[in-house]
């Protein structure tokens, strides 16, 4: 009985912590999970990023490396314009933007909290041109700005804590405990964590299109990048088992969002976009 009372107290304290530790996504206006503060996350992410660079072959001085750096800084500057114009001055003061090209044939790019972004050489042929590169870059910059890393870490912390609490409550019945852990593990992953991740990916697509448009890149070309990505894919995981939306869902959404991004760019007097004939 005493252990269950302790669990109830712990759960109550956790709920208080949960509801008192929220941040606001500046692009959506919605409250987001922030149990683990950025003051703790960002320094750690910088260390992890530097470790990756130490263990990788960095590409410097090539046209592709220069393009990654150029487009990255242009979209970062576009994000600052948007944030300043919408009442979020100083939002990126703790960000240290860095855009690196790594010699790796994986078709991948990723962002760390605080503005550290890496592209692999394997994704560059699919990016193909400046607009394709800007589509990927806008997506990664959006992840960093929307604190998606912080939200995933916070959600994972909640998932683990609730799992432990549930297991402890059933500790007197091993069979029930094992059944709960199996059902909770699968259910929380498929029913909560994966949809949470897919939501972030869609959000990053939409924010990214706006940022690339403000930076002067054509958001109407964004969906074509995902058509090329889909064409090179050897197969696809069913969406409900994936951390990312299906390529078809992304393509259709990006087609719809392009006009919204165009309208956002006009607010910053951007009415002309780069041609997709401009290669790096």
KADAWO-V260473 format. One record per residue. N is the residue number from 1. RES is the residue in one small letter. PSI is psi in radians with two decimals (NA if undefined). NEAR is the number of other ideal C-beta (glycine too) atoms within 12 Angstrom. Layout:
n | res | psi | near
N | RES | PSI | NEAR
N | RES | PSI | NEAR
//
This chain:
n | res | psi | near
1 | x | -0.73 | 9
2 | x | -0.68 | 8
3 | x | -0.65 | 15
4 | x | -0.64 | 16
5 | x | -0.71 | 13
6 | x | -0.68 | 15
7 | x | -0.74 | 23
8 | x | -0.72 | 17
9 | x | -0.75 | 15
10 | x | -0.77 | 20
11 | x | -0.71 | 22
12 | x | -0.79 | 15
13 | x | -0.65 | 16
14 | x | -0.72 | 23
15 | x | -0.68 | 18
16 | x | -0.77 | 13
17 | x | -0.72 | 21
18 | x | -0.87 | 22
19 | x | -0.31 | 15
20 | x | -0.04 | 14
21 | x | 1.32 | 24
22 | x | 2.64 | 19
23 | x | 3.07 | 28
24 | x | 2.24 | 19
25 | x | 2.02 | 30
26 | x | -0.41 | 29
27 | x | -0.43 | 33
28 | x | -0.36 | 24
29 | x | 0.02 | 13
30 | x | 2.62 | 16
31 | x | 2.49 | 18
32 | x | 2.77 | 31
33 | x | 2.34 | 33
34 | x | 0.80 | 32
35 | x | -0.69 | 31
36 | x | 2.04 | 28
37 | x | 2.63 | 21
38 | x | -0.49 | 33
39 | x | -0.42 | 15
40 | x | -0.65 | 22
41 | x | -0.81 | 30
42 | x | -0.85 | 28
43 | x | -0.67 | 19
44 | x | -0.71 | 22
45 | x | -0.63 | 34
46 | x | -0.71 | 24
47 | x | -0.76 | 18
48 | x | -0.69 | 21
49 | x | -0.81 | 32
50 | x | -0.61 | 21
51 | x | -0.72 | 14
52 | x | -0.76 | 23
53 | x | -0.68 | 25
54 | x | -0.53 | 13
55 | x | 0.04 | 14
56 | x | 2.87 | 20
57 | x | 1.89 | 18
58 | x | 2.34 | 26
59 | x | 2.17 | 26
60 | x | 2.57 | 17
61 | x | -0.15 | 12
62 | x | 2.90 | 17
63 | x | -0.62 | 19
64 | x | -0.76 | 31
65 | x | -0.71 | 27
66 | x | -0.65 | 19
67 | x | -0.74 | 34
68 | x | -0.80 | 39
69 | x | -0.76 | 29
70 | x | -0.91 | 26
71 | x | -0.68 | 44
72 | x | -0.85 | 41
73 | x | -0.58 | 24
74 | x | -0.71 | 31
75 | x | -0.61 | 44
76 | x | -0.71 | 38
77 | x | -0.66 | 24
78 | x | -0.68 | 40
79 | x | -0.67 | 41
80 | x | -0.71 | 29
81 | x | -0.80 | 28
82 | x | -0.81 | 36
83 | x | -0.78 | 28
84 | x | -0.71 | 19
85 | x | -0.36 | 19
86 | x | 0.38 | 23
87 | x | 0.34 | 12
88 | x | 0.78 | 22
89 | x | 2.40 | 14
90 | x | 0.07 | 12
91 | x | -0.62 | 28
92 | x | 0.37 | 28
93 | x | -0.58 | 16
94 | x | -0.02 | 22
95 | x | 2.46 | 30
96 | x | 1.51 | 21
97 | x | 2.33 | 33
98 | x | 2.32 | 29
99 | x | 2.00 | 40
100 | x | 2.44 | 34
101 | x | 2.20 | 39
102 | x | 2.36 | 31
103 | x | 1.70 | 22
104 | x | 2.26 | 24
105 | x | 0.00 | 14
106 | x | 2.47 | 17
107 | x | 1.54 | 24
108 | x | 2.70 | 23
109 | x | 2.63 | 41
110 | x | 2.78 | 31
111 | x | 2.49 | 39
112 | x | 2.63 | 38
113 | x | 2.41 | 39
114 | x | 0.00 | 34
115 | x | 0.29 | 37
116 | x | 2.07 | 36
117 | x | 2.36 | 44
118 | x | 2.44 | 40
119 | x | 2.49 | 43
120 | x | 2.58 | 31
121 | x | -0.45 | 28
122 | x | -0.36 | 22
123 | x | -0.24 | 32
124 | x | -0.70 | 36
125 | x | -0.50 | 22
126 | x | -0.62 | 29
127 | x | -0.79 | 41
128 | x | -0.80 | 28
129 | x | 3.13 | 31
130 | x | -0.65 | 37
131 | x | -0.67 | 37
132 | x | -0.73 | 38
133 | x | -0.72 | 47
134 | x | -0.55 | 51
135 | x | -0.82 | 52
136 | x | -0.77 | 48
137 | x | -0.76 | 50
138 | x | -0.70 | 53
139 | x | -0.81 | 48
140 | x | -0.72 | 47
141 | x | -0.69 | 49
142 | x | -0.72 | 42
143 | x | -0.79 | 39
144 | x | -0.75 | 46
145 | x | -0.61 | 45
146 | x | 0.07 | 43
147 | x | 0.69 | 45
148 | x | -0.59 | 42
149 | x | -0.76 | 38
150 | x | -0.74 | 35
151 | x | -0.71 | 36
152 | x | -0.72 | 31
153 | x | -0.71 | 30
154 | x | -0.74 | 33
155 | x | -0.68 | 31
156 | x | -0.66 | 23
157 | x | -0.74 | 25
158 | x | -0.78 | 29
159 | x | -0.81 | 26
160 | x | -0.74 | 22
161 | x | -0.77 | 25
162 | x | -0.61 | 28
163 | x | -0.77 | 27
164 | x | -0.75 | 23
165 | x | -0.75 | 29
166 | x | -0.72 | 26
167 | x | -0.68 | 25
168 | x | -0.67 | 23
169 | x | -0.49 | 25
170 | x | 0.32 | 23
171 | x | -0.35 | 19
172 | x | -0.16 | 13
173 | x | 1.75 | 13
174 | x | -0.70 | 12
175 | x | -0.79 | 12
176 | x | -0.67 | 17
177 | x | -0.80 | 21
178 | x | -0.69 | 16
179 | x | -0.75 | 17
180 | x | -0.84 | 25
181 | x | -0.69 | 25
182 | x | -0.85 | 17
183 | x | -0.72 | 19
184 | x | -0.74 | 28
185 | x | -0.85 | 22
186 | x | -0.81 | 18
187 | x | -0.76 | 20
188 | x | -0.55 | 25
189 | x | -0.91 | 24
190 | x | -0.65 | 22
191 | x | -0.35 | 16
192 | x | -1.04 | 23
193 | x | -0.77 | 32
194 | x | -0.79 | 27
195 | x | -0.62 | 23
196 | x | -0.79 | 27
197 | x | -0.74 | 28
198 | x | -0.64 | 28
199 | x | -0.73 | 26
200 | x | -0.70 | 38
201 | x | -0.75 | 33
202 | x | -0.73 | 32
203 | x | -0.75 | 32
204 | x | -0.64 | 44
205 | x | -0.83 | 46
206 | x | -0.77 | 36
207 | x | -0.74 | 43
208 | x | -0.68 | 51
209 | x | -0.70 | 49
210 | x | -0.76 | 48
211 | x | -0.71 | 47
212 | x | -0.62 | 51
213 | x | -0.74 | 45
214 | x | -0.54 | 40
215 | x | -0.06 | 39
216 | x | 0.23 | 31
217 | x | 2.57 | 44
218 | x | 1.91 | 36
219 | x | -0.33 | 45
220 | x | -0.21 | 28
221 | x | -0.13 | 36
222 | x | -0.76 | 48
223 | x | -0.44 | 31
224 | x | -0.55 | 27
225 | x | -0.75 | 44
226 | x | -0.42 | 36
227 | x | -0.70 | 23
228 | x | -0.67 | 27
229 | x | -0.75 | 35
230 | x | -0.65 | 25
231 | x | -0.56 | 17
232 | x | -0.14 | 19
233 | x | 2.35 | 19
234 | x | -0.21 | 9
235 | x | 2.93 | 10
236 | x | 2.47 | 20
237 | x | 2.45 | 17
238 | x | 2.44 | 14
239 | x | -0.67 | 21
240 | x | -0.24 | 20
241 | x | 0.13 | 18
242 | x | 2.67 | 23
243 | x | -0.11 | 22
244 | x | 2.63 | 30
245 | x | 2.76 | 33
246 | x | 2.65 | 25
247 | x | -0.71 | 27
248 | x | -0.73 | 19
249 | x | -0.69 | 24
250 | x | -0.76 | 36
251 | x | -0.83 | 25
252 | x | -0.71 | 20
253 | x | -0.69 | 27
254 | x | -0.55 | 41
255 | x | -0.74 | 24
256 | x | -0.68 | 21
257 | x | -0.30 | 35
258 | x | -0.74 | 34
259 | x | -0.62 | 20
260 | x | -0.71 | 23
261 | x | -0.70 | 42
262 | x | -0.79 | 28
263 | x | -0.63 | 18
264 | x | -0.71 | 33
265 | x | -0.61 | 31
266 | x | -0.50 | 18
267 | x | -0.38 | 19
268 | x | 0.39 | 25
269 | x | 0.52 | 13
270 | x | 1.93 | 27
271 | x | -0.09 | 15
272 | x | 2.33 | 13
273 | x | 2.71 | 29
274 | x | 2.55 | 29
275 | x | 2.59 | 15
276 | x | -0.08 | 25
277 | x | -0.22 | 13
278 | x | 1.86 | 22
279 | x | 2.83 | 18
280 | x | NA | 28
//
